[in-house]
């Protein structure tokens, strides 16, 4: 007892009692990312949680670091030089053996195909960039709980296997009539019978029905030349019957031997009921994880339906508008809204929220609701921008903001009022179709700072009949080819000026697709064309 107490005191740092330690503290985490800034940010955050952090700049270095340090968890980027995250994950998983080490992909590639590829390569979870550290901490805590359960299950399984191996197996010898000739002492531990209680009895007494009644027939059929059912088949799992009438799982191997012209059969039996119970626990755990994942997917689909209903309004069908949105994930952080004010002016909003996916989509909801409300009440562009900014500051957490382009076109005067904040330049295509000029965004994105006189400033643009205004999100101009070259404004202007006005939207879409080639879009992409 004194020795046990001493070991316990050493394991708890010399203190007999105290508050429970944070389970995340002490977690050994490997961060694999080719961007030094990303690695440093994750390192600082993980260190604050008490984790021990190891860094690697690409997949190959990550595999080497994993083999050297044997971390508890891996945060893996996808697109990296030398070796990408998918291949690195496959190699890490292959080297783990029976040990489970969760791999969480941390990447901007959060399209469905990327998620499927990550899971297929052995990934256990996914976190989109930019990293939401609150979500990351929650995922870490969830994985720590799963790791603890996995470790306990593995320890339980190893314990019972060790006990079984050290005690030994039941060894029972029978003749061709099924009568027990000998049994070792382990049968008392496994079945509850003394060896002498078994000798001379039919071995079927160790079997539950229906095998108990059919066993003699199995043996007779085999002795007469029939096909073996158990003999020669190693590690067959069957049910055993204890002396107390309880049944349990055993691992059975039966071999045939001849002794003095007699055919004997030696059965080696091991109690594997604990292992079966552990396997069942693991199966139930896997089923629970699958159920939770299915529920999460169903909730995401419901959210997508709600978002779609909120974002699609009749104003988007205005004949002066041509638009296209392509989300990088199931949810788009880009949104286009349009409505006419009571005086008949056409008001249009393109917004691009921070990040991707559901968090980004949620970020644009306050702005979307405010836009339609303010337009219906006839407020001017500057005041609409002010209210959008106020809604975001009031309801969204710090760090969540949206870039936005606000346009209000008056058909009677051919004048457009503009408010541009944090968006790529607006393009004006003149009626000749050859002249394309740019109007720069001159305000900060919405939701960063309070509105002041500078932020309230708007631009007034005289639009010739037949001209077009083109607004795009940064996902268009930053779309990268396989060699990393951005699509850019020159290609955008070229695509626009090469097509007739009704075909310009499709021309841009084709040009972006051709530029991407085999590469994937890493950001939501949106295009809006307004006929003047």
C-alpha positions as CSV (number, residue, x, y, z in Angstrom):
1,X,0.0,0.0,0.0
2,X,2.8,2.4,0.8
3,X,4.4,1.7,-2.6
4,X,1.1,2.3,-4.3
5,X,0.6,5.6,-2.5
6,X,4.2,6.6,-3.4
7,X,3.6,5.9,-7.1
8,X,0.3,7.9,-7.0
9,X,2.0,10.8,-5.4
10,X,4.8,10.8,-8.0
11,X,2.2,10.6,-10.8
12,X,0.4,13.6,-9.5
13,X,3.5,15.7,-9.1
14,X,4.0,15.1,-5.4
15,X,0.5,16.2,-4.3
16,X,-2.1,13.9,-2.9
17,X,-5.0,16.0,-3.7
18,X,-5.8,19.0,-5.9
19,X,-8.0,20.3,-8.7
20,X,-8.3,18.2,-11.9
21,X,-5.8,19.3,-14.6
22,X,-7.0,20.7,-17.9
23,X,-7.0,17.6,-20.2
24,X,-5.7,19.7,-23.1
25,X,-2.7,20.8,-21.2
26,X,0.3,18.5,-22.0
27,X,-1.2,17.4,-25.3
28,X,1.6,16.9,-27.8
29,X,0.5,18.6,-31.1
30,X,2.3,18.5,-34.4
31,X,1.5,21.5,-36.7
32,X,2.3,21.0,-40.4
33,X,1.9,24.1,-42.6
34,X,4.2,25.6,-45.2
35,X,3.3,29.2,-44.1
36,X,5.5,30.3,-41.2
37,X,2.9,32.8,-40.0
38,X,0.2,30.1,-39.8
39,X,2.6,27.8,-37.9
40,X,3.5,30.6,-35.4
41,X,-0.1,31.6,-34.8
42,X,-1.1,28.0,-34.1
43,X,2.0,27.5,-31.9
44,X,1.2,30.6,-29.8
45,X,-2.4,29.6,-29.4
46,X,-1.6,25.9,-28.5
47,X,1.1,27.0,-26.1
48,X,-1.4,29.2,-24.2
49,X,-3.5,26.0,-23.8
50,X,-0.6,24.2,-22.3
51,X,0.2,22.0,-25.3
52,X,3.6,20.9,-26.3
53,X,4.0,21.9,-30.0
54,X,6.2,20.6,-32.8
55,X,6.4,22.4,-36.2
56,X,7.0,21.2,-39.7
57,X,7.1,23.2,-42.9
58,X,5.8,20.6,-45.4
59,X,4.3,17.1,-45.5
60,X,7.7,15.3,-45.8
61,X,9.1,17.1,-42.7
62,X,5.8,16.5,-40.9
63,X,6.1,12.7,-41.4
64,X,9.7,12.8,-40.2
65,X,8.7,14.9,-37.1
66,X,5.8,12.5,-36.4
67,X,8.1,9.5,-36.4
68,X,10.6,11.3,-34.2
69,X,8.3,12.8,-31.6
70,X,5.2,10.5,-31.7
71,X,2.7,13.4,-31.0
72,X,-0.9,12.8,-29.7
73,X,-2.5,14.9,-32.5
74,X,-1.7,16.4,-35.9
75,X,-2.9,19.7,-37.4
76,X,-2.3,19.3,-41.1
77,X,-2.4,21.8,-44.0
78,X,-3.4,20.4,-47.4
79,X,-1.6,22.4,-50.1
80,X,2.2,22.3,-49.4
81,X,5.4,21.9,-51.4
82,X,7.5,18.7,-51.4
83,X,4.6,16.5,-50.1
84,X,0.9,17.6,-49.7
85,X,-1.2,17.0,-46.6
86,X,-3.1,14.1,-48.1
87,X,0.0,12.0,-48.8
88,X,1.6,13.0,-45.4
89,X,-1.6,11.9,-43.6
90,X,-1.6,8.5,-45.4
91,X,2.0,7.9,-44.4
92,X,1.4,9.0,-40.8
93,X,-1.7,6.7,-40.5
94,X,0.3,3.8,-42.0
95,X,3.0,4.3,-39.4
96,X,0.6,4.4,-36.4
97,X,-0.2,0.7,-36.4
98,X,-3.0,0.1,-33.9
99,X,-2.4,3.4,-32.2
100,X,-5.0,6.1,-33.1
101,X,-3.6,9.6,-33.7
102,X,-6.2,12.0,-34.9
103,X,-5.3,14.2,-37.9
104,X,-7.3,17.5,-38.3
105,X,-6.9,19.2,-41.7
106,X,-6.6,23.0,-41.4
107,X,-6.9,24.4,-44.8
108,X,-8.7,26.9,-47.0
109,X,-9.6,24.0,-49.3
110,X,-13.0,23.3,-47.7
111,X,-15.0,22.2,-50.8
112,X,-16.9,19.0,-50.5
113,X,-14.4,17.2,-52.7
114,X,-11.5,18.4,-50.5
115,X,-13.3,17.2,-47.4
116,X,-13.9,13.8,-49.0
117,X,-10.3,13.5,-50.1
118,X,-9.1,14.5,-46.6
119,X,-11.3,11.8,-44.9
120,X,-10.3,9.2,-47.6
121,X,-6.6,9.8,-46.8
122,X,-7.2,9.1,-43.1
123,X,-8.1,12.5,-41.8
124,X,-10.4,12.6,-38.7
125,X,-11.7,16.2,-38.8
126,X,-11.6,19.4,-40.8
127,X,-11.1,23.1,-39.8
128,X,-11.3,25.8,-42.4
129,X,-9.0,28.8,-42.7
130,X,-8.9,31.4,-41.4
131,X,-8.8,29.5,-38.2
132,X,-11.5,30.2,-35.7
133,X,-9.6,29.6,-32.5
134,X,-12.7,29.1,-30.4
135,X,-13.8,26.3,-32.7
136,X,-10.3,24.9,-32.7
137,X,-10.2,24.8,-28.9
138,X,-13.6,23.1,-28.9
139,X,-12.4,20.5,-31.4
140,X,-9.2,19.9,-29.4
141,X,-11.3,19.3,-26.3
142,X,-13.6,16.9,-28.1
143,X,-10.6,15.0,-29.6
144,X,-9.0,14.8,-26.2
145,X,-12.1,13.1,-24.8
146,X,-12.2,10.7,-27.7
147,X,-8.5,10.0,-27.3
148,X,-9.0,9.3,-23.6
149,X,-11.8,6.9,-24.4
150,X,-9.7,5.3,-27.1
151,X,-6.7,4.9,-24.8
152,X,-8.9,3.4,-22.1
153,X,-10.4,1.0,-24.5
154,X,-7.0,0.0,-25.7
155,X,-5.7,-0.4,-22.2
156,X,-8.6,-2.5,-21.2
157,X,-8.1,-4.7,-24.3
158,X,-4.4,-5.0,-23.6
159,X,-5.0,-5.8,-20.0
160,X,-7.4,-8.7,-20.6
161,X,-5.2,-10.1,-23.4
162,X,-2.2,-10.0,-21.1
163,X,-4.1,-11.8,-18.3
164,X,-5.3,-14.4,-20.7
165,X,-1.9,-14.9,-22.2
166,X,-0.2,-15.2,-18.8
167,X,-2.7,-17.6,-17.3
168,X,-2.7,-19.8,-20.4
169,X,-5.3,-21.5,-22.5
170,X,-7.7,-24.4,-21.9
171,X,-6.3,-27.5,-23.5
172,X,-8.9,-30.4,-23.8
173,X,-8.2,-33.7,-25.6
174,X,-11.1,-35.8,-26.8
175,X,-11.4,-39.1,-28.7
176,X,-13.4,-39.7,-31.9
177,X,-16.5,-40.3,-29.8
178,X,-16.2,-36.8,-28.2
179,X,-15.2,-38.1,-24.8
180,X,-12.8,-36.0,-22.8
181,X,-9.5,-37.8,-22.2
182,X,-7.6,-34.9,-20.5
183,X,-7.9,-31.3,-19.5
184,X,-5.5,-28.8,-18.0
185,X,-6.0,-26.8,-14.8
186,X,-7.0,-23.7,-16.7
187,X,-10.5,-25.2,-17.4
188,X,-11.4,-24.4,-13.8
189,X,-10.6,-20.7,-14.4
190,X,-12.4,-20.6,-17.8
191,X,-15.3,-23.0,-17.5
192,X,-15.6,-23.5,-13.7
193,X,-15.0,-27.3,-13.8
194,X,-12.2,-29.2,-12.2
195,X,-10.2,-31.2,-14.7
196,X,-11.4,-34.5,-13.1
197,X,-15.0,-33.4,-13.5
198,X,-14.6,-33.3,-17.3
199,X,-12.5,-36.4,-17.9
200,X,-14.8,-39.2,-19.1
201,X,-17.6,-36.8,-20.0
202,X,-18.8,-35.7,-23.4
203,X,-17.1,-32.5,-24.4
204,X,-20.5,-31.1,-25.6
205,X,-21.1,-30.2,-21.9
206,X,-19.0,-27.1,-22.6
207,X,-21.3,-26.0,-25.4
208,X,-24.7,-24.3,-25.4
209,X,-27.5,-25.4,-27.7
210,X,-27.8,-26.0,-30.6
211,X,-24.2,-27.2,-30.9
212,X,-24.5,-29.3,-27.7
213,X,-26.9,-31.7,-29.3
214,X,-25.3,-31.6,-32.8
215,X,-21.6,-32.0,-31.8
216,X,-21.4,-35.8,-31.8
217,X,-22.9,-35.8,-35.3
218,X,-20.2,-33.3,-36.4
219,X,-17.4,-35.6,-35.1
220,X,-18.9,-38.8,-36.6
221,X,-19.4,-37.2,-40.0
222,X,-15.8,-36.0,-40.0
223,X,-14.4,-39.4,-38.9
224,X,-16.3,-41.0,-41.8
225,X,-14.7,-38.7,-44.3
226,X,-16.9,-35.6,-44.2
227,X,-15.8,-32.0,-44.5
228,X,-14.4,-30.4,-41.4
229,X,-16.5,-27.8,-39.7
230,X,-14.0,-26.7,-37.0
231,X,-11.0,-29.0,-37.2
232,X,-8.0,-27.3,-38.7
233,X,-9.6,-23.9,-38.7
234,X,-7.6,-21.7,-36.3
235,X,-9.1,-19.1,-34.0
236,X,-12.7,-19.8,-34.7
237,X,-15.1,-17.8,-32.5
238,X,-17.8,-19.9,-30.8
239,X,-19.9,-19.7,-27.7
240,X,-18.9,-21.7,-24.6
241,X,-21.0,-22.9,-21.7
242,X,-19.8,-22.5,-18.1
243,X,-20.6,-24.8,-15.2
244,X,-23.0,-22.1,-13.8
245,X,-24.9,-22.2,-17.1
246,X,-23.7,-18.8,-18.4
247,X,-22.5,-18.6,-22.0
248,X,-19.4,-16.7,-23.2
249,X,-17.3,-16.2,-26.3
250,X,-14.3,-18.4,-26.8
251,X,-11.6,-18.6,-29.4
252,X,-11.3,-22.2,-30.5
253,X,-8.6,-24.1,-32.4
254,X,-9.0,-27.8,-32.9
255,X,-6.2,-30.0,-34.3
256,X,-6.1,-33.7,-35.1
257,X,-3.4,-36.1,-33.9
258,X,-2.9,-39.8,-33.9
259,X,-1.7,-41.7,-30.8
260,X,-1.3,-45.5,-30.8
261,X,-3.6,-45.9,-33.8
262,X,-6.2,-43.7,-32.1
263,X,-7.5,-40.5,-33.6
264,X,-7.5,-37.8,-31.0
265,X,-8.6,-34.2,-31.2
266,X,-7.0,-31.4,-29.2
267,X,-9.0,-28.3,-28.6
268,X,-7.3,-25.1,-27.4
269,X,-9.7,-22.6,-26.0
270,X,-9.3,-19.0,-24.9
271,X,-11.8,-16.9,-23.2
272,X,-12.3,-13.8,-25.4
273,X,-15.5,-12.4,-23.9
274,X,-13.7,-9.3,-22.6
275,X,-12.2,-8.7,-26.1
276,X,-15.6,-9.2,-27.7
277,X,-17.0,-6.7,-25.2
278,X,-14.3,-4.2,-26.0
279,X,-14.9,-4.7,-29.7
280,X,-18.6,-4.1,-29.2
281,X,-17.8,-0.9,-27.3
282,X,-15.6,0.2,-30.2
283,X,-18.4,-0.6,-32.6
284,X,-20.9,1.3,-30.6
285,X,-18.5,4.2,-30.4
286,X,-18.0,4.2,-34.1
287,X,-21.8,4.1,-34.6
288,X,-22.2,7.0,-32.2
289,X,-19.6,9.1,-34.2
290,X,-21.4,8.2,-37.4
291,X,-24.7,9.2,-36.0
292,X,-23.3,12.5,-34.8
293,X,-21.8,13.2,-38.2
294,X,-25.1,12.3,-39.9
295,X,-26.9,14.7,-37.6
296,X,-24.4,17.4,-38.3
297,X,-24.8,17.0,-42.0
298,X,-28.6,17.1,-41.7
299,X,-28.3,20.3,-39.7
300,X,-26.0,21.8,-42.3
301,X,-28.5,21.0,-45.1
302,X,-31.3,22.6,-43.1
303,X,-29.2,25.7,-42.5
304,X,-28.4,25.8,-46.3
305,X,-32.1,25.7,-47.1
306,X,-32.9,28.5,-44.7
307,X,-30.0,30.6,-46.0
308,X,-31.2,30.1,-49.6
309,X,-34.7,31.3,-48.7
310,X,-33.3,34.4,-47.0
311,X,-31.0,35.4,-49.8
312,X,-33.1,34.8,-52.9
313,X,-35.5,37.7,-53.5
314,X,-37.5,38.9,-56.4
315,X,-35.3,41.9,-57.0
316,X,-32.5,39.7,-58.3
317,X,-34.7,39.0,-61.3
318,X,-34.6,42.6,-62.4
319,X,-33.8,42.7,-66.2
320,X,-30.9,45.1,-65.7
321,X,-29.0,42.6,-63.5
322,X,-26.8,39.7,-64.5
323,X,-25.1,37.8,-61.7
324,X,-23.3,34.6,-60.7
325,X,-22.2,33.2,-57.3
326,X,-20.0,30.1,-56.9
327,X,-19.4,29.1,-53.2
328,X,-16.2,27.5,-52.2
329,X,-18.1,25.3,-49.7
330,X,-21.7,24.3,-49.1
331,X,-22.4,27.9,-47.9
332,X,-21.4,31.1,-49.6
333,X,-19.9,34.1,-47.7
334,X,-20.6,36.2,-50.8
335,X,-24.1,37.6,-51.3
336,X,-25.9,39.7,-53.9
337,X,-29.1,41.5,-53.1
338,X,-31.2,43.9,-55.2
339,X,-34.4,45.8,-54.8
340,X,-36.1,49.0,-56.0
341,X,-36.8,51.8,-53.7
342,X,-40.3,53.5,-53.6
343,X,-39.0,56.2,-56.1
344,X,-38.0,53.4,-58.6
345,X,-34.2,53.6,-58.3
346,X,-32.4,50.2,-58.5
347,X,-30.4,49.5,-55.4
348,X,-27.8,46.7,-55.4
349,X,-25.5,45.2,-52.8
350,X,-22.6,42.8,-53.2
351,X,-21.1,41.7,-49.9
352,X,-18.1,39.4,-49.2
353,X,-17.9,38.1,-45.6
354,X,-14.7,37.1,-43.8
355,X,-13.9,33.4,-44.2
356,X,-15.9,30.7,-45.9
357,X,-18.8,28.4,-45.2
358,X,-21.6,28.7,-42.6
359,X,-19.8,31.2,-40.3
360,X,-19.3,33.6,-43.3
361,X,-22.9,33.0,-44.5
362,X,-24.2,33.9,-41.1
363,X,-22.1,37.0,-41.0
364,X,-24.0,38.5,-44.0
365,X,-27.5,38.0,-42.6
366,X,-27.7,41.2,-40.5
367,X,-26.4,43.2,-43.5
368,X,-28.9,41.5,-45.9
369,X,-31.9,42.1,-43.7
370,X,-30.9,45.7,-43.1
371,X,-30.3,46.3,-46.8
372,X,-33.8,45.2,-47.8
373,X,-35.4,47.1,-45.0
374,X,-33.6,50.4,-45.7
375,X,-34.2,50.2,-49.5
376,X,-37.9,49.6,-49.0
377,X,-38.1,52.7,-46.8
378,X,-36.3,54.8,-49.5
379,X,-33.1,55.7,-47.6
380,X,-30.1,57.0,-49.6
381,X,-26.9,54.9,-50.2
382,X,-24.8,56.6,-47.5
383,X,-27.4,55.9,-44.8
384,X,-27.8,52.3,-45.9
385,X,-24.1,51.8,-45.6
386,X,-24.2,53.4,-42.1
387,X,-26.9,51.1,-41.0
388,X,-25.2,48.0,-42.4
389,X,-22.1,49.0,-40.4
390,X,-24.0,49.5,-37.2
391,X,-25.8,46.2,-37.5
392,X,-22.5,44.3,-37.9
393,X,-20.8,46.1,-35.0
394,X,-23.8,45.4,-32.8
395,X,-24.4,41.8,-33.6
396,X,-21.3,40.2,-34.9
397,X,-18.2,39.2,-32.9
398,X,-14.9,41.0,-33.3
399,X,-13.1,39.9,-36.4
400,X,-16.2,39.3,-38.4
401,X,-16.7,42.0,-41.1
402,X,-17.8,42.2,-44.7
403,X,-16.5,44.0,-47.7
404,X,-19.3,45.6,-49.7
405,X,-20.2,47.5,-52.8
406,X,-23.5,49.5,-52.7
407,X,-24.9,50.9,-56.0
408,X,-28.1,53.0,-56.5
409,X,-28.9,53.6,-60.2
410,X,-31.5,56.2,-61.2
411,X,-32.8,55.4,-64.7
412,X,-34.3,58.9,-65.2
413,X,-31.0,60.7,-64.8
414,X,-28.6,57.9,-65.7
415,X,-26.7,58.6,-62.5
416,X,-25.4,56.0,-60.1
417,X,-24.4,56.6,-56.5
418,X,-21.7,54.3,-55.2
419,X,-20.3,53.3,-51.7
420,X,-17.3,50.9,-52.0
421,X,-15.7,49.4,-48.9
422,X,-13.0,46.8,-49.0
423,X,-14.0,45.4,-52.4
424,X,-12.0,45.0,-55.6
425,X,-12.3,48.0,-58.0
426,X,-15.6,48.5,-59.8
427,X,-15.4,48.4,-63.6
428,X,-17.3,50.6,-66.0
429,X,-17.7,49.2,-69.6
430,X,-18.5,52.1,-71.9
431,X,-21.1,51.7,-74.7
432,X,-18.4,51.1,-77.3
433,X,-17.5,47.9,-75.4
434,X,-13.8,48.7,-75.7
435,X,-13.3,51.2,-73.0
436,X,-13.0,49.8,-69.5
437,X,-12.2,52.0,-66.5
438,X,-11.7,51.2,-62.9
439,X,-13.2,52.9,-59.8
440,X,-11.3,52.1,-56.6
441,X,-12.8,51.2,-53.3
442,X,-12.1,54.1,-50.9
443,X,-13.6,52.9,-47.6
444,X,-12.8,50.2,-45.0
445,X,-15.0,47.1,-45.0
446,X,-18.2,47.2,-42.9
447,X,-18.1,46.1,-39.3
448,X,-14.6,47.2,-38.4
449,X,-14.9,50.8,-37.1
450,X,-17.7,53.2,-36.3
451,X,-18.9,55.4,-39.2
452,X,-17.4,58.8,-39.5
453,X,-17.6,61.6,-42.1
454,X,-15.0,59.9,-44.3
455,X,-16.8,56.5,-44.1
456,X,-20.1,58.2,-45.1
457,X,-18.7,59.6,-48.3
458,X,-20.3,58.4,-51.6
459,X,-19.3,58.7,-55.2
460,X,-21.6,59.9,-58.0
461,X,-21.1,58.4,-61.5
462,X,-22.8,59.6,-64.7
463,X,-23.5,56.5,-66.8
464,X,-24.0,56.7,-70.5
465,X,-26.9,54.6,-71.9
466,X,-25.6,51.2,-72.9
467,X,-22.8,51.2,-70.5
468,X,-22.4,48.5,-67.8
469,X,-21.2,48.5,-64.2
470,X,-19.3,45.3,-63.2
471,X,-18.7,44.4,-59.5
472,X,-16.7,41.3,-58.5
473,X,-15.6,39.7,-55.3
474,X,-11.9,39.1,-54.6
475,X,-12.4,35.4,-55.3
476,X,-12.6,36.3,-59.0
477,X,-9.5,38.5,-59.4
478,X,-7.5,36.2,-57.0
479,X,-8.5,32.9,-58.7
480,X,-5.1,31.1,-59.1
481,X,-4.0,28.9,-62.0
482,X,-2.2,25.6,-61.3
483,X,1.1,27.6,-61.2
484,X,-0.2,30.1,-58.8
485,X,-0.8,33.1,-61.1
486,X,-3.9,35.2,-60.2
487,X,-6.6,35.9,-62.7
488,X,-6.3,39.6,-62.2
489,X,-8.1,42.7,-63.6
490,X,-6.4,42.6,-67.0
491,X,-7.9,39.2,-67.8
492,X,-11.2,40.3,-66.3
493,X,-11.3,43.4,-68.5
494,X,-10.2,41.4,-71.6
495,X,-13.0,38.9,-71.1
496,X,-15.6,41.6,-70.6
497,X,-14.6,43.6,-73.7
498,X,-14.3,40.6,-75.9
499,X,-18.0,39.8,-75.7
500,X,-21.3,41.5,-76.5
501,X,-23.2,43.0,-73.5
502,X,-25.6,40.0,-73.0
503,X,-22.7,37.5,-73.1
504,X,-20.3,39.2,-70.8
505,X,-21.2,37.2,-67.7
506,X,-20.7,33.9,-69.4
507,X,-17.5,35.2,-71.0
508,X,-16.0,35.9,-67.5
509,X,-17.1,32.5,-66.2
510,X,-15.5,30.8,-69.1
511,X,-12.3,32.8,-68.7
512,X,-12.0,32.1,-65.0
513,X,-12.6,28.3,-65.6
514,X,-9.9,28.3,-68.4
515,X,-7.5,30.1,-66.1
516,X,-8.1,27.7,-63.2
517,X,-7.5,24.6,-65.4
518,X,-7.1,21.7,-62.9
519,X,-6.8,24.0,-59.9
520,X,-9.7,24.5,-57.4
521,X,-11.3,27.7,-56.3
522,X,-10.1,28.6,-52.8
523,X,-12.7,31.4,-52.2
524,X,-16.3,32.2,-53.0
525,X,-16.6,34.0,-56.3
526,X,-19.3,36.4,-57.4
527,X,-19.9,38.6,-60.4
528,X,-22.6,41.3,-60.8
529,X,-23.2,43.3,-64.0
530,X,-25.7,46.2,-64.0
531,X,-27.0,47.5,-67.4
532,X,-27.2,51.3,-67.4
